[in-house]
């Protein structure tokens, strides 16, 4: 079993490594908040739902107002708890409808990197960049390497890069990714 260091909490990281839906939701939540909080989100959600494993159909079928409340309980799962709760339910509905609730089928059944990219970008809340990063994370850290995965991951698939969650394996690499992102923002402003 691969070990992830995204949430920076052993139990939350173990869930990400062993539960494909948790990883998919964690990546979804990774926007406009610290990545550790985003990737701890699925674990917090499971705790609040009182379950050990997340179930796509159960999440999709949850009352939307109650689900948004679950997201909002302090500390909130996401700073935009209402919209991200809705987006999480939409994602889970797609996983339930298209993949019979098994998020692992998204990458487990992909014919190649291009197919995996297309499967991910077809999901609610997944644009090109998020798909590239998840493909890189799957390939670099979880051994999911269909033909053409590095090309499908774009620059995020490069060996030795420190661009995203795909490159975080410990505290030092987290620091390097943060430095890269800070430099990229500064360059964009200039």
C-alpha positions as CSV (number, residue, x, y, z in Angstrom):
1,X,0.0,0.0,0.0
2,X,1.3,3.4,-0.9
3,X,1.6,6.0,1.8
4,X,0.4,9.6,1.1
5,X,1.3,12.8,2.9
6,X,-1.3,15.2,1.6
7,X,-3.5,15.7,4.7
8,X,-0.5,15.5,7.0
9,X,-2.7,13.4,9.3
10,X,-1.9,9.6,9.3
11,X,-5.6,8.4,9.4
12,X,-6.7,10.9,6.8
13,X,-3.8,10.1,4.5
14,X,-4.5,6.4,4.9
15,X,-8.1,6.9,3.8
16,X,-6.9,8.8,0.7
17,X,-4.5,6.0,-0.2
18,X,-7.1,3.2,0.3
19,X,-10.4,4.8,-0.7
20,X,-10.6,6.1,-4.3
21,X,-13.7,8.2,-3.6
22,X,-11.9,9.9,-0.7
23,X,-9.0,10.8,-3.0
24,X,-11.4,12.0,-5.7
25,X,-13.2,14.2,-3.2
26,X,-10.0,15.4,-1.6
27,X,-8.8,16.6,-5.0
28,X,-12.1,18.3,-5.7
29,X,-11.8,20.2,-2.4
30,X,-8.3,21.3,-3.2
31,X,-9.0,24.8,-4.2
32,X,-9.0,28.1,-2.4
33,X,-7.9,26.6,0.9
34,X,-4.7,24.9,2.2
35,X,-4.2,21.6,0.6
36,X,-3.8,19.8,3.9
37,X,-7.3,20.9,4.9
38,X,-8.7,19.9,1.5
39,X,-7.2,16.4,1.6
40,X,-8.3,16.0,5.2
41,X,-11.9,16.8,4.1
42,X,-12.9,13.3,3.1
43,X,-11.8,12.0,6.5
44,X,-13.7,14.8,8.3
45,X,-16.7,14.0,6.2
46,X,-16.6,10.3,7.0
47,X,-16.3,11.2,10.7
48,X,-19.3,13.4,10.5
49,X,-21.4,10.9,8.6
50,X,-20.3,8.2,11.1
51,X,-18.9,5.9,8.5
52,X,-15.5,4.3,7.8
53,X,-15.8,4.4,4.0
54,X,-17.4,7.0,1.8
55,X,-20.3,5.8,-0.3
56,X,-21.0,7.8,-3.5
57,X,-24.7,6.9,-3.7
58,X,-25.3,7.7,0.0
59,X,-23.6,11.0,-0.3
60,X,-25.4,11.9,-3.6
61,X,-28.7,10.9,-1.9
62,X,-28.2,12.9,1.3
63,X,-30.5,15.8,1.8
64,X,-28.7,18.8,0.3
65,X,-29.4,21.2,3.2
66,X,-28.3,18.7,5.8
67,X,-25.2,17.9,3.7
68,X,-24.3,21.6,3.5
69,X,-24.8,21.8,7.3
70,X,-22.4,18.8,7.7
71,X,-19.8,20.7,5.6
72,X,-20.3,23.9,7.7
73,X,-19.9,22.5,11.2
74,X,-16.8,24.1,12.7
75,X,-14.1,23.5,11.6
76,X,-15.8,23.7,8.2
77,X,-14.7,21.1,5.7
78,X,-14.3,23.8,3.1
79,X,-14.3,27.6,3.4
80,X,-17.1,27.7,0.7
81,X,-19.0,24.9,2.5
82,X,-22.3,25.4,0.7
83,X,-21.0,25.4,-2.9
84,X,-18.5,22.6,-2.2
85,X,-21.0,20.4,-0.4
86,X,-23.2,20.8,-3.5
87,X,-20.3,20.1,-5.8
88,X,-19.3,17.0,-3.8
89,X,-22.8,15.6,-4.1
90,X,-22.8,16.2,-7.8
91,X,-19.4,14.4,-8.1
92,X,-20.7,11.5,-6.1
93,X,-23.9,11.4,-8.2
94,X,-21.8,11.0,-11.3
95,X,-19.6,8.3,-9.7
96,X,-22.8,6.5,-8.6
97,X,-24.4,6.8,-12.1
98,X,-21.5,6.2,-14.4
99,X,-19.3,3.9,-12.3
100,X,-21.8,2.1,-10.1
101,X,-20.4,4.0,-7.1
102,X,-16.8,2.7,-7.6
103,X,-14.5,5.7,-8.0
104,X,-11.6,3.3,-8.6
105,X,-13.1,2.3,-11.9
106,X,-12.4,5.8,-13.2
107,X,-8.7,5.0,-13.4
108,X,-8.8,1.2,-13.1
109,X,-10.7,0.8,-16.4
110,X,-9.1,3.7,-18.3
111,X,-7.7,2.4,-21.6
112,X,-4.8,4.9,-21.5
113,X,-3.8,8.3,-20.2
114,X,-6.0,10.2,-22.7
115,X,-9.0,8.1,-21.7
116,X,-8.3,8.8,-18.0
117,X,-8.0,12.5,-18.7
118,X,-11.4,12.4,-20.5
119,X,-13.0,10.4,-17.7
120,X,-11.8,12.9,-15.1
121,X,-12.8,16.1,-17.0
122,X,-16.2,14.6,-17.6
123,X,-16.8,14.7,-13.8
124,X,-18.5,17.7,-12.1
125,X,-15.9,20.0,-10.5
126,X,-13.0,18.6,-12.6
127,X,-11.4,20.9,-15.1
128,X,-8.2,20.3,-17.1
129,X,-5.7,21.3,-14.4
130,X,-7.4,19.2,-11.6
131,X,-7.4,16.2,-14.0
132,X,-3.7,16.7,-14.9
133,X,-2.8,16.9,-11.2
134,X,-4.8,13.8,-10.2
135,X,-3.3,11.8,-13.1
136,X,0.2,12.8,-11.9
137,X,-0.7,11.9,-8.3
138,X,-2.0,8.5,-9.4
139,X,1.0,7.8,-11.5
140,X,3.7,9.2,-9.3
141,X,2.5,7.9,-5.9
142,X,-0.1,5.2,-6.4
143,X,1.3,3.2,-9.3
144,X,-1.6,3.9,-11.7
145,X,0.3,4.3,-14.9
146,X,-1.8,3.6,-18.0
147,X,0.1,4.1,-21.3
148,X,0.6,7.8,-21.9
149,X,-0.2,8.9,-18.3
150,X,2.8,11.3,-18.1
151,X,1.6,13.1,-21.3
152,X,-2.0,13.2,-20.0
153,X,-0.6,14.7,-16.7
154,X,1.1,17.5,-18.7
155,X,3.8,19.4,-16.8
156,X,2.6,17.8,-13.5
157,X,3.8,14.4,-14.7
158,X,7.4,15.6,-15.1
159,X,10.0,13.7,-13.0
160,X,11.5,15.7,-10.2
161,X,9.0,18.6,-10.3
162,X,7.5,20.2,-7.3
163,X,4.4,21.8,-8.8
164,X,1.4,20.2,-7.0
165,X,0.0,17.6,-4.6
166,X,1.3,15.0,-6.9
167,X,4.8,15.8,-5.8
168,X,4.3,15.9,-2.0
169,X,5.8,12.9,-0.2
170,X,7.0,14.6,3.0
171,X,7.3,17.9,4.8
172,X,10.3,19.0,2.7
173,X,8.5,18.4,-0.6
174,X,5.4,20.2,0.7
175,X,7.7,23.2,1.4
176,X,9.1,23.0,-2.2
177,X,5.6,22.9,-3.7
178,X,4.5,25.9,-1.7
179,X,7.6,27.8,-2.8
180,X,6.9,26.9,-6.4
181,X,3.3,28.1,-6.1
182,X,4.4,31.3,-4.4
183,X,6.9,32.0,-7.2
184,X,4.3,31.2,-9.9
185,X,1.8,33.7,-8.3
186,X,4.5,36.4,-8.1
187,X,5.5,35.8,-11.7
188,X,1.8,36.0,-12.8
189,X,1.4,39.4,-11.0
190,X,4.6,40.8,-12.5
